[in-house]
Amino acid sequence: MAKQMTMGILVGNRGFFPSHLATSGRLEMIAALEAAGIKPIVLSPEATAHGAVETYEDAKKCAALFQQHAKEIDGLIITLPDALRLANLQVPVLIQATPDHAGKMTIAFRRDSFCGKMSICNNLKQYGIPYSLTRLHTEAPDSPEFKADLAWFSAVCRIVRGLKNVRFGAIGARPTAFNTVRYSEKLLERSGITVETLDLSEVMGRIERTPDNDDATQAKFQAIKQYIPIGDTPDAALMKMAKLGAVIDNWMKSSELTVSAVQCWTSIEEYLGIVPCTVMSMMSENLIPSACEVDILGTLSMYALTLASETPSALLDWNNNYGDNPDKAVCFHCSNLPKHFFNEGVKMDFQQIIAGTVGKENTHGTLDGTVKAGAMSFARFSTDDFGGQITGYVGEGAFTNDPLHTFGGAGVVEIPKMQELLRYICENGFEHHVAANFSLTAAPVHEAASKYLGWKMHWHK
């Protein structure tokens, strides 16, 4: 179940403007947040006049209220800067201004929002506090425009909170053939992202010591059989998958890890006799992204999209052209895609690529099917070790219904000006892996990463 969002509200007022507008504005904002399922934290009319912030003493009261709820608050909607600086919450900030009515411009009804918003932004810029803006300069709290902006800002807040002090699990070593997924743990740590490691030998040892009747293993065994049609997969292979899943679950829980990346190629196949795809797919389906080949930055990309949309993400290869259409390509993995991505008919099968090396009998457990059509967002983060920063790109497109006869998990994607995107990826040395999500969430990912996390971002528009 998704965590309820909590927003702090700062209602500003200046004594020579109509106080009844502060009262109505406060109530309108509370109603807008509650209608969106968001819990508001705001001064009461008993704490300050009209529940607004007018004096420095009011600002201190507001800061104290926010500090009291610091662990809950995901973001702030603000109309006055002093209380924000005092509270020092370091969460995203949205600046909202309520519009005037052209027929009500007398002293009894004229607002300070249009002009005051500029002053607030000027002060926040002086304080060095990053902030976000609504798409229109003024938006009424009960307007469809603000409702859309509130959904966008909530996604920004989820990403920022989700990526602060998060712990990633790296299971196994990067395969030799995958130089492309090298990354800097130190740059991640500087951004509050910790990577804990687990050697595959420890995984294999724990699996070997786990009896078939182990409770966690039996629960995972049944969950796998209920997840997708298992086809001709032998029970012995399903039991190995169940033990692998139970071992990973236990390690992540005991180590307080949120997401993972797993070595596959080809150690698990050679020494355990299965592929980890189904186990990883189930994690991603449950909004716990898991990426192939210890691609930690691939997991980070998946997780950002998952936080934004609250739906499963997949890691794919930019893999093939699609005919002679320059704006279409085939995105593929062999595959551990969450079942959320597939058309009807997805099933468990063997991994045809690795089977040529280790034998079909050692590659049961992949998901085979065609990716469904729908709007999609894509993202990729990378660590630029030479520049000392985290970089990334985001954009939007769509999976199409174009016919595709292949194996694994694959779909045709259409992205406007795709050749420009591919050139950008190549010129900047980004990896061949990309995260995808059935949503239009490039905007909040870009805002969160660039403005609040301080990463260098490219938005393919």
Stockholm file with secondary structure:
# STOCKHOLM 1.0

chainA/1-461         MAKQMTMGILVGNRGFFPSHLATSGRLEMIAALEAAGIKPIVLSPEATAHGAVETYEDAKKCAALFQQHAKEIDGLIITLPDALRLANLQVPVLIQATPDHAGKMTIAFRRDSFCGKMSICNNLKQYGIPYSLTRLHTEAPDSPEFKADLAWFSAVCRIVRGLKNVRFGAIGARPTAFNTVRYSEKLLERSGITVETLDLSEVMGRIERTPDNDDATQAKFQAIKQYIPIGDTPDAALMKMAKLGAVIDNWMKSSELTVSAVQCWTSIEEYLGIVPCTVMSMMSENLIPSACEVDILGTLSMYALTLASETPSALLDWNNNYGDNPDKAVCFHCSNLPKHFFNEGVKMDFQQIIAGTVGKENTHGTLDGTVKAGAMSFARFSTDDFGGQITGYVGEGAFTNDPLHTFGGAGVVEIPKMQELLRYICENGFEHHVAANFSLTAAPVHEAASKYLGWKMHWHK
#=GR chainA/1-461 SS CCCCCEEEEECBCCTTSCHHHHHHHHHHHHHHHHHTTCEEEECCTTTSGGGCBCSHHHHHHHHHHHHHTTTTCCEEEESCSHHHHHHCCCCCEEECCCCCCTTCCSTTTCCSHHHHHHHHHHHHHHHTCCCEECSSSSCCTTSHHHHHHHHHHHHHHHHHHHTTTEEEEEESCCCTTCGGGCCCHHHHHHTTEEEEEECHHHHHHHHHTSCTTCHHHHHHHHHHHHHSCCTTCCHHHHHHHHHHHHHHHHHHHHTTCCEEEECCTTHHHHHTSSCSHHHHHHHHHTTCCEEETTCHHHHHHHHHHHHHHSSCEEEEEEEEECTTCTTEEEEEESSCCCGGGBCTTCEEEECHHHHHHHCGGGCEEEEEEEBCCEEEEEEEEEEETTTTEEEEEEEEEEECCCCCCCSSEEEEEECTTHHHHHHHHHHTTCCSEEEEESSCCHHHHHHIIIIISCCEEEEEC
#=GC SS_cons         CCCCCEEEEECBCCTTSCHHHHHHHHHHHHHHHHHTTCEEEECCTTTSGGGCBCSHHHHHHHHHHHHHTTTTCCEEEESCSHHHHHHCCCCCEEECCCCCCTTCCSTTTCCSHHHHHHHHHHHHHHHTCCCEECSSSSCCTTSHHHHHHHHHHHHHHHHHHHTTTEEEEEESCCCTTCGGGCCCHHHHHHTTEEEEEECHHHHHHHHHTSCTTCHHHHHHHHHHHHHSCCTTCCHHHHHHHHHHHHHHHHHHHHTTCCEEEECCTTHHHHHTSSCSHHHHHHHHHTTCCEEETTCHHHHHHHHHHHHHHSSCEEEEEEEEECTTCTTEEEEEESSCCCGGGBCTTCEEEECHHHHHHHCGGGCEEEEEEEBCCEEEEEEEEEEETTTTEEEEEEEEEEECCCCCCCSSEEEEEECTTHHHHHHHHHHTTCCSEEEEESSCCHHHHHHIIIIISCCEEEEEC
//
